[in-house]
Amino acid sequence: MGFLDGLGKLAGAAMNEIKEAGERSKVYKQEMLDKSDYELARIFKRDNSLSPIRAGAALQELKSRGYNQDEIKEMVRNA
């Protein structure tokens, strides 16, 4: 039974991490609404490896503003 208890604790911890990531994502999405296009491109470029959830929120906001992939790549390159 010890193995199953450990497995249950591991699954519970994973679920908590998923919930926390979802909450961070919501916070980041809200934060990105107030950023300029340049700031969003800079956040995406800088935070892509450090905070992929934040970088993803910046990318999603740029897409929601009507930019296509090529335009975003150019913005990131110049950021």
C-alpha positions in Angstrom: 0.0 0.0 0.0 3.0 2.4 0.5 3.6 2.5 -3.2 0.0 3.5 -4.0 0.1 6.1 -1.2 3.2 7.6 -2.7 1.7 7.6 -6.1 -1.4 9.3 -4.8 0.7 12.1 -3.2 2.7 12.5 -6.4 -0.5 12.8 -8.5 -1.9 15.3 -6.0 1.3 17.4 -6.2 1.1 17.3 -10.0 -2.5 18.5 -9.9 -1.6 21.4 -7.6 1.2 22.4 -10.0 -1.2 22.4 -12.9 -3.7 24.5 -11.0 -1.0 27.0 -10.1 0.2 27.2 -13.7 -3.3 27.9 -14.8 -3.6 30.7 -12.3 -0.3 32.2 -13.4 -1.4 32.0 -16.9 -4.6 34.0 -16.1 -2.5 36.6 -14.3 -0.1 36.9 -17.1 -2.8 37.2 -19.7 -4.4 40.1 -17.8 -0.9 41.7 -17.4 -0.3 41.6 -21.1 -3.4 43.7 -21.9 -1.7 46.8 -20.7 1.6 46.3 -22.6 2.7 47.9 -25.8 3.4 45.7 -28.9 7.1 46.4 -28.4 7.0 45.4 -24.7 5.1 42.2 -25.6 7.8 41.3 -28.2 10.5 42.0 -25.7 8.8 39.8 -23.0 8.4 37.0 -25.5 12.1 37.2 -26.5 13.5 37.5 -23.0 11.2 35.2 -21.1 10.8 32.4 -23.6 13.1 30.0 -21.7 12.8 31.5 -18.2 9.0 31.8 -18.0 7.4 30.0 -20.9 3.9 30.7 -19.5 4.5 34.4 -19.4 6.1 34.4 -22.9 3.2 32.4 -24.2 0.8 35.0 -22.8 2.7 37.8 -24.6 2.6 35.8 -27.8 -1.1 35.2 -27.5 -1.7 38.9 -26.9 0.2 39.8 -30.1 -1.8 37.3 -32.1 -5.1 38.7 -30.6 -4.0 42.1 -31.8 -3.9 40.8 -35.4 -0.2 40.1 -36.0 0.7 37.1 -38.0 3.7 34.8 -37.4 6.0 36.6 -39.8 5.2 40.0 -38.3 5.7 38.6 -34.8 9.1 37.1 -35.8 10.2 40.5 -37.1 9.0 42.3 -34.0 10.9 39.8 -31.8 14.0 40.1 -33.9 13.9 43.9 -33.5 13.1 43.9 -29.8 
